[in-house]
Amino acid sequence: MLRKITLCLGVLITLTFTLVGCGKSLEQKAAEKYIEGVTGAEVDLNNDGFEITDQEGNTISAQSGKGLPSGWPANVSYYKKGKIEQSSSMALPQGKNYAIVISSNDSIEDIMDYYKSEFSSGWKVDMEMNVGDAATLMLSKDGTTVTIGIDSETGEISQTVLTNLE
């Protein structure tokens, strides 16, 4: 009996170290299999985020706390005095979508002044709205749109960029 218990423990320990060495938890692997089975898409979950590629080759990915998403347009500024908490990107046939969430304790006025200054050259202001503790700014230029939302209650700035929208 002791031999069987020792053998089972040995197999369990070996299996545990093998799975940990792969870098994915059992929950992540189970979630990947479930999502792949339901959607037919290829799914890659990890501790930092995910990437999902559908059968047409469209990719959605998200990462957390990693700075700007890969491919962020060089001509699109973001509030550098804040801290990027989340970022994501999505590639679709009609264009790319990038999003970031920035935390900041700065005032709405200071943040809006920054964005208005950064996007003053050649950018069209499509909408500007200030309501209480929140503000929104929408801009466009050469097939790129930028939407900035500021919520002073949570201290969050959400910024979405859509590119190649022709």
N, C-alpha and C positions, 0 to 999 in steps of 0.2 A: 504494500500500500504506500509506504514512504517513497519507494522507488517511483511509482506512478506520479505522485505529487511532485517529486523533484523533477521528473521528466516534463510534466506539464508546465511547471514554473520555468524551466529552461527554455521550452518552446515559446512561452508567453514573453519572456524577457528578450529573446532573440527577435521575435516578431515586433515587439515594441521598439527596439533599437533600429530595426530595419525600416519601420514606418517613419520614425523620427528622422532618420537619416535622409529620407526622401523629401522632407521638408513640408509635408502636407499632413494635416490631421485627418482622422477618420471622418470627422464631420464634413470637412472640406471635400474629401473624395466622394462621400455619399451625396452631398449637395451637387457636385459636378455631374455625377451619374444621373441624378434625378432630372436636373435641368436639361442635360443632353438628351435624355429619353423623352421628355415632354416636348422640347422645341426642335430637336434635330440639329441644334447648333453645337459648335465646339466650345467648351467652357474650360477656363483655367482660373481657379480661385487660389489666392495665396493670402498670406497674413497682411499684405499691404493693399490689396484690392482685388480686381478681377478683370478678365478679358473674355468677351463672348464674340464669336464669329459665326454668323449665320451661313446658310447654304449658298447665298449669293455673294459671299465674301465681305459683307458689311460687318464692321467691327465696332463694338462698344467696349470701352475700358474705363476703369476708374481706379484711382489710387488715393491714398490718404497721407497727408502730411509730407509730401515729397517735393513740394515746390511747384513750379509751373509744369503743366503737362507737356510732354514731348511734342514739338512742332508748333508751340505757341507762336503766333505771328509776331515778328520783330517790330512791326509798326503799331502794335497795340500795347499801350502802357497799362500798368496796374499799380495799386496803391502800395508802394514799397515800404512805407512806414509801418504797415501792418504785418501780420504773420499769416502766411498761407496755411490754412488748416486742412483743406481738402482740395483735390483737383480731379478733373476727369476730362476725357476726350472721346469723341465718337466720330467715326468716319462712315459717311453714307454716300451714295452715288451723287446726291445733289450738293454735297459740300461737307466741310468738317465743322464740328461743334466742340468748343473748349469751354470749360467752366471752372471757376475757382471760388472758394469761400475764404475770405480774409477776416481775421479778427483785429479789431482796433478800438482803442478807447478815445480816439480823436472825435471831435465834434462833426456833425453832418456838414456844417458850413465849411470846415477845413478840408474835409474829404471831397466835397463837391467842387470847391475852388481848385483843388489839385487836378481833378479829372477835367474840369473845364479848361484849365491851362494846358494840360497834356494833349487834349484833343481839339485844340483851337485851330490848328493849321490844316485846312482842307476837309475836315470832318463836318458833316451836316448834323445838327441837333434835330432829331426827329420828334423827341418828346422830353420834357423836363417837368417833374412834379415833386412838390414838397408837401407832405401832409403830416403834421405833428412830428412824431419821432421817426419818420421814414421819408426817404427820397428815392426817386428813380430818374435815371438819365439814359436815353436811348440815342445812339449815334450811328451814322453810316458813312461809308466811303469805299468806292471802287469794289463793290460786291462783298464787302465785309460789314456786318452789323455788330455793335457792341451794346449790351444792356447792363447797366450798373444799378443795383438795388442796395440801399443802405438802411439798416435798422439800428437806431441808436439804443434801443432797449436791450437788444442782445449783443450789441457791439460787433455785429457782423456786416460785412460787405460781400454781396454776391455779384460776380461779374461773369457774364456769358458772352462768348464771341462766336459768331457764325461766319465762316469764310467761304469763298467761291460760290456765293449765291447769285447766280446770273439768271 
